[in-house]
């Protein structure tokens, strides 16, 4: 069984609160500007890993990855329904980006990188926010 070491970084200006996860060890809250606290999860071959966080009451931050180093990330309005088939269709090798522009012109951006390691993989994902200038 492979291990995925997940590093989630929140630079959004608000707290990210866990909505759902494929793993018990996912962090319940990720504070803005806090150093990432990695969690390690055993993942079966050909399995999918996923976490969903609400960032404040504005956006939902979605991360989905596979054991063959494909990843996607999505930022959608907080009330949106997650359609997993649509999310899976966006999986790409090694890297993914996505952004969402709010009604006031601010932009939430998520960037994900996944790399193989000797015993599995390392996943690093960051969400950030840039207000309208």
Secondary structure, 3 states (H helix, E strand, C coil): CEEEEEEEEEECCCCEEEEEECCCCCCCEECCCCCCCCEEEEECCCCEEEEEEEECCCEEEEEEEECCCEEEEEEEECCCCCCHHHHHCCCEECEEEEEEECCCCCEEEEEEEEEEECCEEEEEEEEEEECCC
